[in-house]
């Protein structure tokens, strides 16, 4: 089932008699449980045409580093192979995504694409819609409930979005069955960038390599599925009670795969829902996957300057301004932070985990962000610094969840707390709290083992 709320025409051009239906893959980089792909297959079948897919690989994706490109290419290589078994040729071109799509749209009857929420993703889609002579249709594929269906405005807390989502889940939390393509596109004569030799292709790209490739997580739908199955078998039953303990690693590790669209949140949610774990554990996980994640998408979609300090709640900006000149216990430079060279062993461990793996335990990610606010001369500078570190090193850093996570450290989607120096009424976290709740030595030993 592809709910009509997921489908949006981006222009008024006609569906015409072209050579093929074109699927522009950009955000949803997978060959299974992909609403945009399945919609494109059905459109091709209706027209008795082949379905061709295009992916534009640009060297200058905003803030992307070598580790991001490596993970993307690992997943894209697998996706290309799976699409081939479904009769779909995935053409990879080394150019800006919207230009690659525009060239192949010239001979298409219809272009179907997935949906992105960042300003450059929206601009790419609008650019194609404005230039294409055929219909361009966008299908929302990477959240469970379409963003405008869930809410027509920016929501300010999970408490306001949660009831809306719960009312809609029976309609949208349903399986997506694959459709068999009737005419394949494998023999269509298109040149495609070779991505079989990942190391060679990665070396050829003109990209920033400061944040080097990591090997703790390998890109691809099959790897995401393996980690999900492992989590359901071994960790999910403890999720409600133990997920916050950084020494226990009760995590699904799906965030990098969700970031690159290598697994569908719908696929994850259905697997969690059908598991034998306690209901409390399933509810706790689905709260994070659906409510919290889609609250982040809501924030970015309805906030033009989502990566700006000015987009924080007014109360947060006021209280931080009131305490901007408070003495800091210590000031660290960006270089010291990047080298994990602070006097806080827990913060250093979290930073080292991110440097080594491209990921960080969720609870430590909150602590990590709060300490940057405490150790930086003023909150605006702290916001910029934290966002830069987040986007540079996290595999999942440059997306709605990443931006919302950073802004949360400064009061987004939270409430005022008791007033403290530096933080004002922003939620405070400290090392004593970590030690009181968790076995932090276990976390330090885990990071030392990386």
C-alpha positions in Angstrom: 0.0 0.0 0.0 1.3 3.4 -1.0 -0.9 6.0 0.8 -1.9 8.9 -1.4 -0.6 11.3 1.3 2.9 10.2 0.5 2.6 11.3 -3.2 3.1 14.9 -4.3 3.4 16.3 -7.9 6.2 18.9 -8.0 5.1 20.4 -11.3 2.2 20.6 -13.7 4.0 19.1 -16.7 2.3 16.2 -18.4 3.0 12.5 -18.2 4.1 12.0 -21.7 5.2 9.2 -24.1 8.9 8.9 -23.3 11.3 5.9 -23.5 11.1 4.9 -19.9 9.9 6.0 -16.4 12.8 7.5 -14.4 13.4 6.9 -10.7 15.7 9.5 -9.3 17.2 7.9 -6.2 18.7 10.5 -3.8 17.6 10.1 -0.1 16.2 6.6 -0.2 19.2 4.6 -1.2 17.7 1.2 -1.1 16.1 -1.4 -3.4 13.5 -2.7 -0.8 10.7 -1.2 1.3 11.0 2.0 -0.7 7.7 3.7 -1.4 9.2 6.0 -4.2 10.7 3.0 -6.0 7.6 0.9 -5.7 5.4 3.8 -7.0 7.8 4.2 -9.9 7.6 0.5 -10.7 3.8 0.6 -10.8 3.9 3.7 -13.0 6.2 1.9 -15.4 4.0 -1.2 -15.5 0.9 0.9 -16.1 2.7 2.4 -19.2 4.3 -0.9 -20.3 7.6 0.8 -20.1 11.0 0.0 -18.5 12.0 1.7 -15.2 15.5 3.3 -15.2 17.1 4.6 -12.0 19.6 7.5 -11.7 21.9 8.5 -8.8 24.1 11.6 -9.0 27.3 11.3 -7.0 28.6 14.8 -6.3 32.1 15.6 -5.0 30.8 18.6 -3.0 27.8 17.3 -1.0 27.5 19.8 1.9 29.9 19.0 4.7 30.4 15.4 3.6 33.7 13.8 4.5 35.5 10.6 3.3 33.8 8.5 6.0 30.4 9.6 4.7 31.3 8.8 1.0 32.7 5.4 1.9 29.5 4.4 3.8 27.3 5.8 1.0 29.3 3.9 -1.7 29.2 0.6 0.2 25.4 0.9 0.4 25.0 2.1 -3.2 27.0 -0.8 -4.6 24.7 -3.3 -2.9 21.6 -1.4 -3.9 22.7 -1.4 -7.6 23.2 -5.1 -7.4 19.7 -5.7 -5.9 18.0 -3.4 -8.3 19.6 -5.4 -11.1 17.9 -8.6 -9.9 14.6 -6.7 -10.1 15.3 -5.7 -13.7 16.2 -2.1 -12.9 19.4 -0.5 -14.2 20.8 2.0 -11.7 22.9 4.6 -13.6 25.5 6.4 -11.4 26.8 9.6 -12.7 29.4 11.8 -11.2 27.7 15.2 -11.1 25.2 17.2 -9.0 22.2 15.0 -8.4 19.6 17.3 -9.9 21.7 17.8 -13.1 22.1 14.0 -13.5 18.4 13.5 -13.1 17.6 16.4 -15.5 19.7 14.8 -18.3 17.9 11.5 -18.1 14.5 13.2 -17.6 14.8 14.5 -21.2 13.7 11.1 -22.5 11.4 10.1 -19.6 7.6 9.8 -19.5 7.6 10.6 -15.8 10.2 11.2 -13.1 9.6 9.8 -9.6 11.8 10.8 -6.8 12.1 10.3 -3.0 11.9 13.1 -0.6 14.5 15.2 1.3 13.9 17.8 4.0 17.1 19.9 4.0 17.3 23.1 2.0 19.7 21.7 -0.6 17.6 18.6 -1.1 14.4 20.7 -1.6 16.3 23.0 -4.0 17.5 20.1 -6.1 14.0 18.7 -6.5 12.5 22.0 -7.3 15.3 22.7 -9.8 14.4 19.5 -11.6 10.7 20.1 -11.4 11.1 23.6 -12.9 13.3 22.4 -15.8 11.7 19.0 -16.7 9.3 18.8 -19.6 7.5 15.8 -18.0 5.8 15.3 -14.6 8.0 15.1 -11.6 6.4 13.3 -8.6 7.8 13.1 -5.1 7.0 10.1 -2.8 7.8 10.3 0.9 9.7 7.2 1.8 11.9 7.8 4.8 9.5 8.6 7.6 6.5 6.5 8.8 3.9 9.3 8.7 4.2 12.0 6.0 5.4 15.2 7.5 2.5 17.5 6.5 0.0 14.8 7.4 1.3 14.5 10.9 1.3 18.3 11.4 0.9 21.5 9.3 3.2 23.5 11.5 6.3 23.3 13.6 5.7 21.3 16.8 7.6 22.5 19.9 7.8 19.2 21.8 7.2 15.5 21.5 4.2 15.9 23.7 2.3 17.8 21.0 3.3 15.6 18.0 3.0 12.2 19.7 -0.9 12.1 19.9 -1.1 13.2 16.2 1.2 10.4 15.2 -0.5 7.8 17.3 -3.8 8.5 15.7 -2.3 8.1 12.2 -0.1 5.0 12.8 -2.9 2.5 12.0 -3.1 3.9 8.5 0.7 4.2 7.8 2.3 1.5 9.9 1.5 -1.2 7.3 3.7 -3.4 5.1 4.8 -2.3 1.7 4.7 -5.2 -0.8 7.1 -5.3 -3.7 5.8 -5.1 -7.2 7.3 -7.1 -10.1 8.6 -4.9 -12.9 7.2 -6.1 -16.2 9.8 -4.6 -18.6 13.4 -4.4 -17.5 15.8 -1.6 -18.3 19.0 -3.7 -18.2 19.7 -3.4 -21.9 19.2 0.3 -22.2 22.5 1.9 -23.4 23.7 4.2 -20.6 27.2 4.7 -19.3 27.4 4.4 -15.5 30.2 5.2 -13.1 31.9 2.0 -11.9 31.5 1.5 -8.2 32.4 -2.1 -7.9 36.0 -1.2 -6.8 35.0 1.0 -3.9 38.6 1.9 -2.8 39.5 3.1 -6.3 36.3 5.1 -6.7 36.7 6.6 -3.2 40.3 7.6 -4.0 39.2 9.3 -7.2 36.8 11.6 -5.5 37.8 15.2 -4.8 36.5 15.3 -1.2 37.6 16.4 2.2 39.4 13.5 3.9 39.9 15.1 7.3 37.4 12.8 8.9 38.8 9.6 7.5 36.9 6.4 6.6 35.8 4.2 9.5 35.3 0.5 9.5 33.2 -0.1 12.6 30.0 0.2 10.5 29.7 -1.0 6.9 27.1 0.5 4.6 24.4 -1.4 3.0 20.8 -2.7 3.5 22.0 -6.2 4.3 24.2 -5.0 7.1 21.4 -2.8 8.5 19.1 -5.9 8.4 21.7 -8.0 10.2 22.2 -5.4 13.0 18.5 -5.1 13.4 18.0 -8.8 13.7 20.8 -9.0 16.2 19.3 -6.2 18.3 15.9 -7.8 18.3 17.3 -11.1 19.4 19.7 -9.8 22.1 19.0 -6.2 23.1 15.4 -5.1 22.5 14.0 -6.8 25.6 16.2 -4.6 27.8 15.7 -1.4 25.8 13.1 0.2 28.1 15.3 -0.2 31.2 18.9 -0.2 30.0 19.2 1.8 26.8 20.7 4.8 28.5 23.6 3.0 30.0 26.6 3.6 27.8 28.5 0.6 29.2 25.8 -1.9 28.0 25.5 -1.0 24.3 21.7 -1.7 24.2 21.4 0.0 20.8 20.1 -1.0 17.4 22.8 1.0 15.5 20.4 1.9 12.8 21.0 5.7 12.7 23.7 5.6 10.0 21.6 3.4 7.8 18.5 5.6 8.3 20.6 8.6 7.5 21.6 7.3 4.1 18.2 5.7 3.4 19.7 2.2 3.3 16.9 0.9 5.5 13.3 2.1 5.9 12.0 3.2 9.3 8.8 1.4 8.3 10.7 -1.9 8.0 12.3 -1.3 11.4 9.1 -0.4 13.1 7.2 -3.5 11.7 10.1 -5.8 12.8 10.1 -4.3 16.3 6.3 -4.4 16.5 6.2 -8.1 15.6 8.9 -9.2 17.9 8.4 -11.1 21.1 10.0 -8.4 23.3 8.1 -6.9 26.2 5.6 -4.2 25.1 7.4 -1.6 27.2 10.6 -2.2 25.3 8.8 -2.0 21.9 7.0 1.2 23.0 10.3 2.7 24.1 12.0 1.9 20.9 9.2 3.1 18.7 9.0 6.4 20.6 12.6 7.0 19.5 12.2 5.8 15.9 8.9 7.4 15.1 8.0 10.2 17.6 11.5 11.6 18.3 12.8 11.1 14.8 9.8 12.5 13.0 9.8 15.5 15.5 13.2 16.2 14.1 11.9 16.1 10.5 9.1 18.4 11.5 11.6 20.9 12.9 13.8 20.9 9.8 10.8 21.0 7.4 9.1 23.9 9.0 12.2 25.9 10.1 14.0 27.6 7.2 17.1 28.3 9.3 17.1 24.9 11.1 20.9 25.0 11.5 21.0 28.5 13.0 21.2 29.5 16.7 18.3 32.0 15.9 15.9 29.1 15.4 16.1 28.0 19.1 13.0 28.7 21.3 12.8 32.3 22.5 13.0 31.2 26.2 16.2 29.3 25.5 17.9 32.2 23.7 16.8 34.6 26.5 18.2 32.5 29.3 21.4 31.7 27.5 21.9 35.4 26.8 21.4 36.2 30.5 24.2 33.9 31.3 26.5 34.4 28.3 29.1 36.2 30.4 29.1 33.8 33.3 32.6 32.5 34.1 33.4 29.1 32.5 35.2 26.5 34.6 37.6 26.0 31.6 37.8 26.9 28.0 38.8 24.5 25.3 39.7 25.3 21.7 38.2 23.5 18.7 41.5 21.7 18.2 41.6 20.4 21.8 38.1 19.1 21.5 38.7 17.4 18.2 41.7 15.7 19.8 39.7 14.6 22.8 42.2 16.5 24.9 40.0 17.7 27.8 40.3 16.9 31.5 37.0 15.0 31.4 37.7 11.2 30.8 34.0 10.5 29.9 33.8 13.3 27.4 37.1 12.3 25.9 35.8 8.7 25.6 32.7 9.8 23.8 34.7 11.9 21.4 37.1 9.0 20.8 34.1 6.7 20.1 32.9 9.1 17.4 36.3 9.6 15.9 36.8 5.8 15.7 33.3 4.6 14.6 31.4 7.6 13.3 28.8 7.0 16.0 28.3 7.6 19.7 26.1 6.2 22.4 22.9 8.2 22.5 23.1 9.2 26.2 26.8 10.2 25.8 25.8 12.3 22.8 23.7 14.4 25.0 26.4 14.8 27.6 29.0 15.5 24.9 26.9 18.4 23.6 26.1 19.9 27.0 29.8 20.0 27.9 30.7 21.9 24.8 28.2 24.6 25.9 29.9 24.7 29.3 33.4 24.9 27.9 32.9 27.5 25.2 33.2 31.3 25.7 29.6 32.0 24.6 26.5 30.0 23.6 26.4 31.1 20.0 30.0 30.0 19.5 29.3 26.7 21.3 26.4 26.1 18.9 28.5 26.6 15.8 31.3 24.5 17.2 29.1 21.6 18.2 27.3 21.6 14.9 30.6 21.5 13.0 31.9 18.6 15.1 28.5 16.8 14.7 28.4 17.2 11.0 32.0 16.3 10.4 32.4 13.1 12.4 29.0 11.5 12.8 27.9 9.2 10.0 24.4 10.4 10.7 25.3 14.0 11.5 24.0 16.0 8.5 20.3 15.3 8.7 17.2 16.4 10.6 18.0 14.2 13.6 21.6 15.6 13.7 20.5 19.2 13.6 17.7 18.6 16.2 20.1 16.8 18.5 22.5 19.7 18.5 19.7 22.2 19.0 18.2 20.1 21.9 21.4 20.7 23.8 20.4 24.4 23.7 16.8 23.9 24.7 15.0 22.8 21.5 12.1 20.4 22.2 12.7 20.7 25.9 11.4 22.8 28.8 12.9 25.3 31.2 14.7 23.8 34.2 16.1 25.3 37.5 18.5 28.2 36.8 22.2 27.4 36.9 25.3 29.4 35.9 26.2 29.3 32.2 23.2 27.1 31.3 20.5 29.4 32.8 17.3 27.3 32.5 18.7 24.9 29.9 18.9 21.3 31.0 22.2 20.5 32.8 24.3 17.3 32.8 27.5 16.5 34.6 29.9 13.7 35.3 28.6 13.0 38.7 25.2 12.2 37.2 26.9 9.7 34.8 28.7 8.0 37.7 25.6 7.9 39.9 23.5 6.2 37.2 26.0 4.0 35.3 29.1 1.9 35.4 31.2 4.5 33.6 34.4 2.4 33.8 32.7 -0.2 31.6 32.1 2.5 29.0 35.8 3.6 29.2 36.9 0.0 28.8 34.6 -0.3 25.7 36.1 2.8 24.1 39.7 1.6 24.9 38.9 -1.6 23.0 38.0 0.2 19.8 
